[in-house]
Amino acid sequence: MECRVGCAACCIAITISSPIPGMPEGKPAGVPCVQLTADNKCKLFGKPERPAVCGGFTAEEYTCGETNEDAFRILRMLEDWTKPAAGTH
């Protein structure tokens, strides 16, 4: 599956705990990455400074669905399912 240009659900909906240029502590879920352009394209795409976690994420139907709205819904659901329980590390 090809990534939908301008979707950016993976750059907004989920937590990224790895450092990102401009976000040394990573980013929380629901916060757009500072490396997104106004039209939701990654400024670091194809560059060596792009975090490995970002480069390792591939568009798949089970994570992205058929529309951008599907991608946000699915990734938010996965984020909720995988976040640590309160009081755990």
Phi and psi restraints in degrees (range 20) as a CNS / XPLOR table:
assign (resid 1 and name C) (resid 2 and name N)
       (resid 2 and name CA) (resid 2 and name C) 1.0 -87.4 20.0 2
assign (resid 2 and name N) (resid 2 and name CA)
       (resid 2 and name C) (resid 3 and name N) 1.0 142.3 20.0 2
assign (resid 2 and name C) (resid 3 and name N)
       (resid 3 and name CA) (resid 3 and name C) 1.0 -64.9 20.0 2
assign (resid 3 and name N) (resid 3 and name CA)
       (resid 3 and name C) (resid 4 and name N) 1.0 137.1 20.0 2
assign (resid 3 and name C) (resid 4 and name N)
       (resid 4 and name CA) (resid 4 and name C) 1.0 -79.4 20.0 2
assign (resid 4 and name N) (resid 4 and name CA)
       (resid 4 and name C) (resid 5 and name N) 1.0 114.8 20.0 2
assign (resid 4 and name C) (resid 5 and name N)
       (resid 5 and name CA) (resid 5 and name C) 1.0 -58.7 20.0 2
assign (resid 5 and name N) (resid 5 and name CA)
       (resid 5 and name C) (resid 6 and name N) 1.0 129.8 20.0 2
assign (resid 5 and name C) (resid 6 and name N)
       (resid 6 and name CA) (resid 6 and name C) 1.0 89.1 20.0 2
assign (resid 6 and name N) (resid 6 and name CA)
       (resid 6 and name C) (resid 7 and name N) 1.0 -2.8 20.0 2
assign (resid 6 and name C) (resid 7 and name N)
       (resid 7 and name CA) (resid 7 and name C) 1.0 -69.9 20.0 2
assign (resid 7 and name N) (resid 7 and name CA)
       (resid 7 and name C) (resid 8 and name N) 1.0 -62.3 20.0 2
assign (resid 7 and name C) (resid 8 and name N)
       (resid 8 and name CA) (resid 8 and name C) 1.0 62.5 20.0 2
assign (resid 8 and name N) (resid 8 and name CA)
       (resid 8 and name C) (resid 9 and name N) 1.0 17.2 20.0 2
assign (resid 8 and name C) (resid 9 and name N)
       (resid 9 and name CA) (resid 9 and name C) 1.0 -57.1 20.0 2
assign (resid 9 and name N) (resid 9 and name CA)
       (resid 9 and name C) (resid 10 and name N) 1.0 -40.4 20.0 2
assign (resid 9 and name C) (resid 10 and name N)
       (resid 10 and name CA) (resid 10 and name C) 1.0 -70.0 20.0 2
assign (resid 10 and name N) (resid 10 and name CA)
       (resid 10 and name C) (resid 11 and name N) 1.0 -17.9 20.0 2
assign (resid 10 and name C) (resid 11 and name N)
       (resid 11 and name CA) (resid 11 and name C) 1.0 -96.3 20.0 2
assign (resid 11 and name N) (resid 11 and name CA)
       (resid 11 and name C) (resid 12 and name N) 1.0 -1.7 20.0 2
assign (resid 11 and name C) (resid 12 and name N)
       (resid 12 and name CA) (resid 12 and name C) 1.0 -126.8 20.0 2
assign (resid 12 and name N) (resid 12 and name CA)
       (resid 12 and name C) (resid 13 and name N) 1.0 -52.0 20.0 2
assign (resid 12 and name C) (resid 13 and name N)
       (resid 13 and name CA) (resid 13 and name C) 1.0 -71.0 20.0 2
assign (resid 13 and name N) (resid 13 and name CA)
       (resid 13 and name C) (resid 14 and name N) 1.0 -31.2 20.0 2
assign (resid 13 and name C) (resid 14 and name N)
       (resid 14 and name CA) (resid 14 and name C) 1.0 -107.6 20.0 2
assign (resid 14 and name N) (resid 14 and name CA)
       (resid 14 and name C) (resid 15 and name N) 1.0 159.9 20.0 2
assign (resid 14 and name C) (resid 15 and name N)
       (resid 15 and name CA) (resid 15 and name C) 1.0 -74.0 20.0 2
assign (resid 15 and name N) (resid 15 and name CA)
       (resid 15 and name C) (resid 16 and name N) 1.0 136.6 20.0 2
assign (resid 15 and name C) (resid 16 and name N)
       (resid 16 and name CA) (resid 16 and name C) 1.0 -121.1 20.0 2
assign (resid 16 and name N) (resid 16 and name CA)
       (resid 16 and name C) (resid 17 and name N) 1.0 110.2 20.0 2
assign (resid 16 and name C) (resid 17 and name N)
       (resid 17 and name CA) (resid 17 and name C) 1.0 -86.9 20.0 2
assign (resid 17 and name N) (resid 17 and name CA)
       (resid 17 and name C) (resid 18 and name N) 1.0 -12.6 20.0 2
assign (resid 17 and name C) (resid 18 and name N)
       (resid 18 and name CA) (resid 18 and name C) 1.0 -77.1 20.0 2
assign (resid 18 and name N) (resid 18 and name CA)
       (resid 18 and name C) (resid 19 and name N) 1.0 149.6 20.0 2
assign (resid 18 and name C) (resid 19 and name N)
       (resid 19 and name CA) (resid 19 and name C) 1.0 -62.0 20.0 2
assign (resid 19 and name N) (resid 19 and name CA)
       (resid 19 and name C) (resid 20 and name N) 1.0 143.0 20.0 2
assign (resid 19 and name C) (resid 20 and name N)
       (resid 20 and name CA) (resid 20 and name C) 1.0 -126.3 20.0 2
assign (resid 20 and name N) (resid 20 and name CA)
       (resid 20 and name C) (resid 21 and name N) 1.0 138.3 20.0 2
assign (resid 20 and name C) (resid 21 and name N)
       (resid 21 and name CA) (resid 21 and name C) 1.0 -52.8 20.0 2
assign (resid 21 and name N) (resid 21 and name CA)
       (resid 21 and name C) (resid 22 and name N) 1.0 122.6 20.0 2
assign (resid 21 and name C) (resid 22 and name N)
       (resid 22 and name CA) (resid 22 and name C) 1.0 93.2 20.0 2
assign (resid 22 and name N) (resid 22 and name CA)
       (resid 22 and name C) (resid 23 and name N) 1.0 -11.4 20.0 2
assign (resid 22 and name C) (resid 23 and name N)
       (resid 23 and name CA) (resid 23 and name C) 1.0 -140.0 20.0 2
assign (resid 23 and name N) (resid 23 and name CA)
       (resid 23 and name C) (resid 24 and name N) 1.0 73.7 20.0 2
assign (resid 23 and name C) (resid 24 and name N)
       (resid 24 and name CA) (resid 24 and name C) 1.0 -62.7 20.0 2
assign (resid 24 and name N) (resid 24 and name CA)
       (resid 24 and name C) (resid 25 and name N) 1.0 -21.1 20.0 2
assign (resid 24 and name C) (resid 25 and name N)
       (resid 25 and name CA) (resid 25 and name C) 1.0 -96.4 20.0 2
assign (resid 25 and name N) (resid 25 and name CA)
       (resid 25 and name C) (resid 26 and name N) 1.0 7.8 20.0 2
assign (resid 25 and name C) (resid 26 and name N)
       (resid 26 and name CA) (resid 26 and name C) 1.0 84.2 20.0 2
assign (resid 26 and name N) (resid 26 and name CA)
       (resid 26 and name C) (resid 27 and name N) 1.0 -159.7 20.0 2
assign (resid 26 and name C) (resid 27 and name N)
       (resid 27 and name CA) (resid 27 and name C) 1.0 -142.1 20.0 2
assign (resid 27 and name N) (resid 27 and name CA)
       (resid 27 and name C) (resid 28 and name N) 1.0 144.4 20.0 2
assign (resid 27 and name C) (resid 28 and name N)
       (resid 28 and name CA) (resid 28 and name C) 1.0 -78.6 20.0 2
assign (resid 28 and name N) (resid 28 and name CA)
       (resid 28 and name C) (resid 29 and name N) 1.0 160.8 20.0 2
assign (resid 28 and name C) (resid 29 and name N)
       (resid 29 and name CA) (resid 29 and name C) 1.0 -59.2 20.0 2
assign (resid 29 and name N) (resid 29 and name CA)
       (resid 29 and name C) (resid 30 and name N) 1.0 139.7 20.0 2
assign (resid 29 and name C) (resid 30 and name N)
       (resid 30 and name CA) (resid 30 and name C) 1.0 87.5 20.0 2
assign (resid 30 and name N) (resid 30 and name CA)
       (resid 30 and name C) (resid 31 and name N) 1.0 -7.2 20.0 2
assign (resid 30 and name C) (resid 31 and name N)
       (resid 31 and name CA) (resid 31 and name C) 1.0 -103.4 20.0 2
assign (resid 31 and name N) (resid 31 and name CA)
       (resid 31 and name C) (resid 32 and name N) 1.0 124.7 20.0 2
assign (resid 31 and name C) (resid 32 and name N)
       (resid 32 and name CA) (resid 32 and name C) 1.0 -63.8 20.0 2
assign (resid 32 and name N) (resid 32 and name CA)
       (resid 32 and name C) (resid 33 and name N) 1.0 141.2 20.0 2
assign (resid 32 and name C) (resid 33 and name N)
       (resid 33 and name CA) (resid 33 and name C) 1.0 -63.0 20.0 2
assign (resid 33 and name N) (resid 33 and name CA)
       (resid 33 and name C) (resid 34 and name N) 1.0 141.3 20.0 2
assign (resid 33 and name C) (resid 34 and name N)
       (resid 34 and name CA) (resid 34 and name C) 1.0 -67.2 20.0 2
assign (resid 34 and name N) (resid 34 and name CA)
       (resid 34 and name C) (resid 35 and name N) 1.0 -13.1 20.0 2
assign (resid 34 and name C) (resid 35 and name N)
       (resid 35 and name CA) (resid 35 and name C) 1.0 -89.0 20.0 2
assign (resid 35 and name N) (resid 35 and name CA)
       (resid 35 and name C) (resid 36 and name N) 1.0 4.1 20.0 2
assign (resid 35 and name C) (resid 36 and name N)
       (resid 36 and name CA) (resid 36 and name C) 1.0 -83.0 20.0 2
assign (resid 36 and name N) (resid 36 and name CA)
       (resid 36 and name C) (resid 37 and name N) 1.0 139.1 20.0 2
assign (resid 36 and name C) (resid 37 and name N)
       (resid 37 and name CA) (resid 37 and name C) 1.0 -82.1 20.0 2
assign (resid 37 and name N) (resid 37 and name CA)
       (resid 37 and name C) (resid 38 and name N) 1.0 174.4 20.0 2
assign (resid 37 and name C) (resid 38 and name N)
       (resid 38 and name CA) (resid 38 and name C) 1.0 -60.2 20.0 2
assign (resid 38 and name N) (resid 38 and name CA)
       (resid 38 and name C) (resid 39 and name N) 1.0 -27.6 20.0 2
assign (resid 38 and name C) (resid 39 and name N)
       (resid 39 and name CA) (resid 39 and name C) 1.0 -100.7 20.0 2
assign (resid 39 and name N) (resid 39 and name CA)
       (resid 39 and name C) (resid 40 and name N) 1.0 24.9 20.0 2
assign (resid 39 and name C) (resid 40 and name N)
       (resid 40 and name CA) (resid 40 and name C) 1.0 60.0 20.0 2
assign (resid 40 and name N) (resid 40 and name CA)
       (resid 40 and name C) (resid 41 and name N) 1.0 43.3 20.0 2
assign (resid 40 and name C) (resid 41 and name N)
       (resid 41 and name CA) (resid 41 and name C) 1.0 -112.1 20.0 2
assign (resid 41 and name N) (resid 41 and name CA)
       (resid 41 and name C) (resid 42 and name N) 1.0 148.5 20.0 2
assign (resid 41 and name C) (resid 42 and name N)
       (resid 42 and name CA) (resid 42 and name C) 1.0 -81.2 20.0 2
assign (resid 42 and name N) (resid 42 and name CA)
       (resid 42 and name C) (resid 43 and name N) 1.0 125.3 20.0 2
assign (resid 42 and name C) (resid 43 and name N)
       (resid 43 and name CA) (resid 43 and name C) 1.0 -69.0 20.0 2
assign (resid 43 and name N) (resid 43 and name CA)
       (resid 43 and name C) (resid 44 and name N) 1.0 -20.8 20.0 2
assign (resid 43 and name C) (resid 44 and name N)
       (resid 44 and name CA) (resid 44 and name C) 1.0 -99.8 20.0 2
assign (resid 44 and name N) (resid 44 and name CA)
       (resid 44 and name C) (resid 45 and name N) 1.0 -2.2 20.0 2
assign (resid 44 and name C) (resid 45 and name N)
       (resid 45 and name CA) (resid 45 and name C) 1.0 -55.2 20.0 2
assign (resid 45 and name N) (resid 45 and name CA)
       (resid 45 and name C) (resid 46 and name N) 1.0 127.6 20.0 2
assign (resid 45 and name C) (resid 46 and name N)
       (resid 46 and name CA) (resid 46 and name C) 1.0 80.1 20.0 2
assign (resid 46 and name N) (resid 46 and name CA)
       (resid 46 and name C) (resid 47 and name N) 1.0 1.2 20.0 2
assign (resid 46 and name C) (resid 47 and name N)
       (resid 47 and name CA) (resid 47 and name C) 1.0 -102.4 20.0 2
assign (resid 47 and name N) (resid 47 and name CA)
       (resid 47 and name C) (resid 48 and name N) 1.0 150.5 20.0 2
assign (resid 47 and name C) (resid 48 and name N)
       (resid 48 and name CA) (resid 48 and name C) 1.0 -64.7 20.0 2
assign (resid 48 and name N) (resid 48 and name CA)
       (resid 48 and name C) (resid 49 and name N) 1.0 -24.5 20.0 2
assign (resid 48 and name C) (resid 49 and name N)
       (resid 49 and name CA) (resid 49 and name C) 1.0 -79.9 20.0 2
assign (resid 49 and name N) (resid 49 and name CA)
       (resid 49 and name C) (resid 50 and name N) 1.0 -4.6 20.0 2
assign (resid 49 and name C) (resid 50 and name N)
       (resid 50 and name CA) (resid 50 and name C) 1.0 -65.5 20.0 2
assign (resid 50 and name N) (resid 50 and name CA)
       (resid 50 and name C) (resid 51 and name N) 1.0 128.8 20.0 2
assign (resid 50 and name C) (resid 51 and name N)
       (resid 51 and name CA) (resid 51 and name C) 1.0 -59.1 20.0 2
assign (resid 51 and name N) (resid 51 and name CA)
       (resid 51 and name C) (resid 52 and name N) 1.0 142.9 20.0 2
assign (resid 51 and name C) (resid 52 and name N)
       (resid 52 and name CA) (resid 52 and name C) 1.0 -57.5 20.0 2
assign (resid 52 and name N) (resid 52 and name CA)
       (resid 52 and name C) (resid 53 and name N) 1.0 -36.3 20.0 2
assign (resid 52 and name C) (resid 53 and name N)
       (resid 53 and name CA) (resid 53 and name C) 1.0 -62.0 20.0 2
assign (resid 53 and name N) (resid 53 and name CA)
       (resid 53 and name C) (resid 54 and name N) 1.0 -35.7 20.0 2
assign (resid 53 and name C) (resid 54 and name N)
       (resid 54 and name CA) (resid 54 and name C) 1.0 -72.6 20.0 2
assign (resid 54 and name N) (resid 54 and name CA)
       (resid 54 and name C) (resid 55 and name N) 1.0 -45.5 20.0 2
assign (resid 54 and name C) (resid 55 and name N)
       (resid 55 and name CA) (resid 55 and name C) 1.0 -65.2 20.0 2
assign (resid 55 and name N) (resid 55 and name CA)
       (resid 55 and name C) (resid 56 and name N) 1.0 -27.2 20.0 2
assign (resid 55 and name C) (resid 56 and name N)
       (resid 56 and name CA) (resid 56 and name C) 1.0 -80.8 20.0 2
assign (resid 56 and name N) (resid 56 and name CA)
       (resid 56 and name C) (resid 57 and name N) 1.0 -14.9 20.0 2
assign (resid 56 and name C) (resid 57 and name N)
       (resid 57 and name CA) (resid 57 and name C) 1.0 -80.1 20.0 2
assign (resid 57 and name N) (resid 57 and name CA)
       (resid 57 and name C) (resid 58 and name N) 1.0 123.9 20.0 2
assign (resid 57 and name C) (resid 58 and name N)
       (resid 58 and name CA) (resid 58 and name C) 1.0 -116.4 20.0 2
assign (resid 58 and name N) (resid 58 and name CA)
       (resid 58 and name C) (resid 59 and name N) 1.0 144.9 20.0 2
assign (resid 58 and name C) (resid 59 and name N)
       (resid 59 and name CA) (resid 59 and name C) 1.0 -68.5 20.0 2
assign (resid 59 and name N) (resid 59 and name CA)
       (resid 59 and name C) (resid 60 and name N) 1.0 122.7 20.0 2
assign (resid 59 and name C) (resid 60 and name N)
       (resid 60 and name CA) (resid 60 and name C) 1.0 -135.0 20.0 2
assign (resid 60 and name N) (resid 60 and name CA)
       (resid 60 and name C) (resid 61 and name N) 1.0 149.2 20.0 2
assign (resid 60 and name C) (resid 61 and name N)
       (resid 61 and name CA) (resid 61 and name C) 1.0 -59.6 20.0 2
assign (resid 61 and name N) (resid 61 and name CA)
       (resid 61 and name C) (resid 62 and name N) 1.0 -34.8 20.0 2
assign (resid 61 and name C) (resid 62 and name N)
       (resid 62 and name CA) (resid 62 and name C) 1.0 -70.8 20.0 2
assign (resid 62 and name N) (resid 62 and name CA)
       (resid 62 and name C) (resid 63 and name N) 1.0 -17.4 20.0 2
assign (resid 62 and name C) (resid 63 and name N)
       (resid 63 and name CA) (resid 63 and name C) 1.0 -107.9 20.0 2
assign (resid 63 and name N) (resid 63 and name CA)
       (resid 63 and name C) (resid 64 and name N) 1.0 -23.5 20.0 2
assign (resid 63 and name C) (resid 64 and name N)
       (resid 64 and name CA) (resid 64 and name C) 1.0 -112.1 20.0 2
assign (resid 64 and name N) (resid 64 and name CA)
       (resid 64 and name C) (resid 65 and name N) 1.0 -16.2 20.0 2
assign (resid 64 and name C) (resid 65 and name N)
       (resid 65 and name CA) (resid 65 and name C) 1.0 62.0 20.0 2
assign (resid 65 and name N) (resid 65 and name CA)
       (resid 65 and name C) (resid 66 and name N) 1.0 -153.7 20.0 2
assign (resid 65 and name C) (resid 66 and name N)
       (resid 66 and name CA) (resid 66 and name C) 1.0 -103.6 20.0 2
assign (resid 66 and name N) (resid 66 and name CA)
       (resid 66 and name C) (resid 67 and name N) 1.0 -13.1 20.0 2
assign (resid 66 and name C) (resid 67 and name N)
       (resid 67 and name CA) (resid 67 and name C) 1.0 -138.3 20.0 2
assign (resid 67 and name N) (resid 67 and name CA)
       (resid 67 and name C) (resid 68 and name N) 1.0 166.4 20.0 2
assign (resid 67 and name C) (resid 68 and name N)
       (resid 68 and name CA) (resid 68 and name C) 1.0 -59.9 20.0 2
assign (resid 68 and name N) (resid 68 and name CA)
       (resid 68 and name C) (resid 69 and name N) 1.0 -39.1 20.0 2
assign (resid 68 and name C) (resid 69 and name N)
       (resid 69 and name CA) (resid 69 and name C) 1.0 -62.7 20.0 2
assign (resid 69 and name N) (resid 69 and name CA)
       (resid 69 and name C) (resid 70 and name N) 1.0 -40.6 20.0 2
assign (resid 69 and name C) (resid 70 and name N)
       (resid 70 and name CA) (resid 70 and name C) 1.0 -58.3 20.0 2
assign (resid 70 and name N) (resid 70 and name CA)
       (resid 70 and name C) (resid 71 and name N) 1.0 -45.9 20.0 2
assign (resid 70 and name C) (resid 71 and name N)
       (resid 71 and name CA) (resid 71 and name C) 1.0 -59.0 20.0 2
assign (resid 71 and name N) (resid 71 and name CA)
       (resid 71 and name C) (resid 72 and name N) 1.0 -46.6 20.0 2
assign (resid 71 and name C) (resid 72 and name N)
       (resid 72 and name CA) (resid 72 and name C) 1.0 -62.6 20.0 2
assign (resid 72 and name N) (resid 72 and name CA)
       (resid 72 and name C) (resid 73 and name N) 1.0 -43.3 20.0 2
assign (resid 72 and name C) (resid 73 and name N)
       (resid 73 and name CA) (resid 73 and name C) 1.0 -62.7 20.0 2
assign (resid 73 and name N) (resid 73 and name CA)
       (resid 73 and name C) (resid 74 and name N) 1.0 -48.7 20.0 2
assign (resid 73 and name C) (resid 74 and name N)
       (resid 74 and name CA) (resid 74 and name C) 1.0 -64.6 20.0 2
assign (resid 74 and name N) (resid 74 and name CA)
       (resid 74 and name C) (resid 75 and name N) 1.0 -46.6 20.0 2
assign (resid 74 and name C) (resid 75 and name N)
       (resid 75 and name CA) (resid 75 and name C) 1.0 -68.0 20.0 2
assign (resid 75 and name N) (resid 75 and name CA)
       (resid 75 and name C) (resid 76 and name N) 1.0 -35.2 20.0 2
assign (resid 75 and name C) (resid 76 and name N)
       (resid 76 and name CA) (resid 76 and name C) 1.0 -64.1 20.0 2
assign (resid 76 and name N) (resid 76 and name CA)
       (resid 76 and name C) (resid 77 and name N) 1.0 -40.2 20.0 2
assign (resid 76 and name C) (resid 77 and name N)
       (resid 77 and name CA) (resid 77 and name C) 1.0 -64.0 20.0 2
assign (resid 77 and name N) (resid 77 and name CA)
       (resid 77 and name C) (resid 78 and name N) 1.0 -46.1 20.0 2
assign (resid 77 and name C) (resid 78 and name N)
       (resid 78 and name CA) (resid 78 and name C) 1.0 -62.6 20.0 2
assign (resid 78 and name N) (resid 78 and name CA)
       (resid 78 and name C) (resid 79 and name N) 1.0 -39.1 20.0 2
assign (resid 78 and name C) (resid 79 and name N)
       (resid 79 and name CA) (resid 79 and name C) 1.0 -59.3 20.0 2
assign (resid 79 and name N) (resid 79 and name CA)
       (resid 79 and name C) (resid 80 and name N) 1.0 -46.8 20.0 2
assign (resid 79 and name C) (resid 80 and name N)
       (resid 80 and name CA) (resid 80 and name C) 1.0 -62.9 20.0 2
assign (resid 80 and name N) (resid 80 and name CA)
       (resid 80 and name C) (resid 81 and name N) 1.0 -41.7 20.0 2
assign (resid 80 and name C) (resid 81 and name N)
       (resid 81 and name CA) (resid 81 and name C) 1.0 -66.6 20.0 2
assign (resid 81 and name N) (resid 81 and name CA)
       (resid 81 and name C) (resid 82 and name N) 1.0 -29.3 20.0 2
assign (resid 81 and name C) (resid 82 and name N)
       (resid 82 and name CA) (resid 82 and name C) 1.0 -106.2 20.0 2
assign (resid 82 and name N) (resid 82 and name CA)
       (resid 82 and name C) (resid 83 and name N) 1.0 -1.9 20.0 2
assign (resid 82 and name C) (resid 83 and name N)
       (resid 83 and name CA) (resid 83 and name C) 1.0 -73.8 20.0 2
assign (resid 83 and name N) (resid 83 and name CA)
       (resid 83 and name C) (resid 84 and name N) 1.0 145.3 20.0 2
assign (resid 83 and name C) (resid 84 and name N)
       (resid 84 and name CA) (resid 84 and name C) 1.0 -62.3 20.0 2
assign (resid 84 and name N) (resid 84 and name CA)
       (resid 84 and name C) (resid 85 and name N) 1.0 149.2 20.0 2
assign (resid 84 and name C) (resid 85 and name N)
       (resid 85 and name CA) (resid 85 and name C) 1.0 -67.4 20.0 2
assign (resid 85 and name N) (resid 85 and name CA)
       (resid 85 and name C) (resid 86 and name N) 1.0 151.5 20.0 2
assign (resid 85 and name C) (resid 86 and name N)
       (resid 86 and name CA) (resid 86 and name C) 1.0 -54.8 20.0 2
assign (resid 86 and name N) (resid 86 and name CA)
       (resid 86 and name C) (resid 87 and name N) 1.0 134.3 20.0 2
assign (resid 86 and name C) (resid 87 and name N)
       (resid 87 and name CA) (resid 87 and name C) 1.0 88.6 20.0 2
assign (resid 87 and name N) (resid 87 and name CA)
       (resid 87 and name C) (resid 88 and name N) 1.0 -2.7 20.0 2
assign (resid 87 and name C) (resid 88 and name N)
       (resid 88 and name CA) (resid 88 and name C) 1.0 -108.3 20.0 2
assign (resid 88 and name N) (resid 88 and name CA)
       (resid 88 and name C) (resid 89 and name N) 1.0 161.9 20.0 2
